[in-house]
Amino acid sequence: MSKVAVIGAGSWGSVLANILVMNGHKVYIWSRRKEQVDELNKQHTNRHYLANFTYDKRLVASVELEKVLDDATMVLFAIPTKAMRTVTADVASILNAKGLKPTIVHASKGLELGTHKRISEIIGEEIAEENREGIVALSGPSHAEEVAKRDITLVTAASTELKSAKNVQRMFMNNYFRVYTNTDIIGVELGAAFKNIIALGAGALHGLGYGDDAKAALMTRGLAEIARLGIALGADPMTFIGLSGVGDLIVTCTSVHSRNWRAGDQLGRGEELQNVIENMGMVIEGLSTTKAAYELALQKKIDMPITTAIYQVLYEGKNIKRAISDLMQREGRSE
């Protein structure tokens, strides 16, 4: 039996922790909030994130990071991108003090504001090589709400070290959660981050009352520009037609479970951005990722008209209908 430390007790982190427990592993999950920890340990629920789900009683929650990490052979991060560097640094100091060398996995999707770094890069900078047995990104078309119901879900474990990816695959796989391996961690992380931008746009189209044709067009052309930027940043083009590319794009752009889609939908209906952020109750990764992708596209001189339009709506106050009209009236070109 392996001990896994899960850092972050939101919907996705807690559901992944539950999978691991049910697969026979010893799992401790960390949260800053004592009331959340008490609820998980006593009621075996996490109602703020998953209202009608009961967790396996063997899952142990704690506010003590050191206790959660003690003797862990795997550490799984499932926290917002903006908290990743600070929390990873705290984990690193404990791993170093205890002389631990676990496999490091993350299931977060975003880019660091300012540096534009991928999450595996942040982890690599904060956790020394002597305290980690590879870094793996776990990503793909997956909603916690559906995994909790044991719906069939397929994801990718990506790492430059295939042995580490295969270890993650072995620990997570069961009869409803299937894991593939991939060595293109750049493409997997970028696809996971950038699709949230397009999901904001898909939600906005729905909120404005547009139909399936418009949504299909947005997703198709959105994937094209995601791939352009990803390839410029070192990704394998084929990754964008896989689970962490088109797969994650489809599920995030078509599901009410997606907070990015829901945020876009509210914006399309005329809600103010600040109200959308305050009412969501969870981090909307696509907002910061749009800014990072827009800045990267300028830096790399990559044409990303959809991303630019969404950036202008979010950060420059451009009217959504005007942004759509300007996109449609761009000069004609070949596909």
C-alpha positions, 0 to 999 in steps of 0.5 A: 500500500502506497501513501499519497498526500493530496494537497488541496481539498476542492472538488477535483482534489478530493475526488482524485483522493477518493479514487486513490483510497478506493484503489487501495492506497492510504491517502491523506488530504490537506486543507487550510480550513479546519471546518472543511477538514472536520467535515471530511473526517466526520461527515465524509462530505465536502458540501461546498464543492460536491453537495451530494457526494459521500467520501470513503471513510478511509480518506483522512483530512488534516490541516497539518501539512507535515502530517499529510506529507509524512512517508508519502510516496506520491504528492498530488497538487490540486490547487489554484495556479495562483497558490502553486508556488507558495504552497509548493515551497512549503511542501519542498521544505518539509520534503527536504527536512524529512529526506523524502523523494516522492513522485510529484503529480499535479492536476491543476490547469493554468499558467503563472501570471507574470512569468507565464510558467507552466505548473511543472516548471513552478514545481521544478523550481521549488522542489529540488531534484533530490526530493522528487521522483519525476513530475507528472501532469494529470489532465484530460476531459474530466469533471469532478461531478461526473467522476464522483458518479463513476462515469467513464473518464479518460485522462493523460499522465504526462511526464518527461520521465515515462517511468513516473507517468506509468506509476501514476497510471498504475495507481489511478486506473480502475474500471471507470477511470482510465489513464494514458501516458504521454511524454509531451508534458509541455503540450498537455499542460498548455492544452489544459490551460488554454482551453479555459480561454475558449470555454469562456467564449463558448459560455458567452455565446450561449449566454448571448443566445447563439446556437450550435454552429457558432459554438462549433466554429469557436471550438474549431478555430479556438483549437487552431490558435491554441495549437499555434501558440502551443507549438511555438512554445515547444509542444508536439502538435499531435498532443492537441488532438488528444485527451488533453487537447481537443478532448478537454476542449470539448468537455469544458466548452459544452458542460455546465460543470465547467466554471469557465463556461458558466462564467462566460455564460453569465458575461454573455447574459450581461453580468458584470465581471466582478459579480461573476467572480464573486458569485462563482465561489471557486477560482475561474482559471480562464481569466488569468490564463487569457491574460497570460496567453495574450501576452505570450502571443504578443511576445511570440508574434502568434495570431490569436484573434479569439484570445485577443477578443476575449482579452479585450472583453475581460481587461479592456471593457470591450462590448461582447457583441462588438468583439464578435462582430469584429471577429466575423468581419476580419479579412477573409483567409484560407483555413 
